[in-house]
Amino acid sequence: MAFYTGAVKNQFGCVPGTQKATWHTRMPDANNFSKMLLDINSLVNTSFAILDGIIAMEGNGPKSVTPKKMDTIIMGQCLTAVDSVAVRLIGYNDVLKIPFLKEAFDAKWGAVLPEDIEVLGEKIESMKCKDFKLSRKGGNFHFINPSVHHFLTSMIAPNPVVIEEKCIGCKRCGEVCPEKPKVISFIKKGNKLIPKWDYSKCIRCFCCQELCPQGAIETKNKTLGKILGS
């Protein structure tokens, strides 16, 4: 949903435990979620960020993604500036396509545009990765009618799916799901219980994927989502 995780989104880790899932339920819209991230950063008042991009992760995170060697460290006093530089390095040329950077720009929260950021050290052009696999390519969808929004989200958004050979049947995914017990049920396969999702009720927060101790849950893009995101 965030397109990218870096300095600004890192402070979401200040929300304890599975309460993170509650905020996904309250704010399933990327714009509102981004405003919440900025509010957390304003409250915590982080004044310096060190982004370790020596080994980045590409693809649709936040977990079970592909390591990508970048050999990069980005540091700065402005968190949005750090993230603006980072997203340009991986291939987002229009930084305002990143939801939380767009919200930060609109709210004048911090420096976002390249012309407002002084970069010391290596030149961005020399550090860019030419083949980074982006999580998302297009901007946000904006819908007026909530029922239409829910319908199209279910048609476009990727689904969490289980990698059965990795699953150990611990049922952790069901425990952390903020929509429990409506979304995830369990079916017996062999000597373990495998999760099964009711995608019509899933809010695509992917807490199940993020908190799976075995990395046994991945996201699967739908054909319509691939078309609209290309």
VENQUI-V675478 format. One record per backbone hydrogen bond with DSSP energy under -1.0 kcal/mol. CO is the residue of the C=O (numbers start at 0). NH is the residue of the N-H. If there is no record, write none. Layout:
BEGIN
co nh
CO NH
CO NH
END
This chain:
BEGIN
co nh
5 9
7 10
8 11
9 12
10 13
11 14
15 18
16 19
18 22
19 23
20 24
21 25
22 26
28 32
29 33
30 34
31 35
32 36
33 37
34 38
35 39
36 40
37 41
38 42
39 43
40 44
48 75
50 52
50 73
53 69
53 70
55 67
57 65
58 60
65 57
67 55
71 52
73 50
75 48
77 81
78 82
79 83
80 84
81 85
82 86
83 87
84 88
85 89
86 91
88 128
90 92
93 96
94 97
97 101
98 102
99 103
100 104
101 105
102 106
103 108
104 107
112 115
113 116
123 126
132 58
144 148
145 149
146 150
147 151
148 152
149 153
150 154
151 155
152 156
158 219
160 217
162 165
162 166
170 174
171 175
176 179
178 181
182 197
184 195
186 193
188 191
191 188
193 186
195 184
197 200
205 209
206 210
211 214
215 162
217 160
219 158
221 225
222 226
223 227
224 228
END
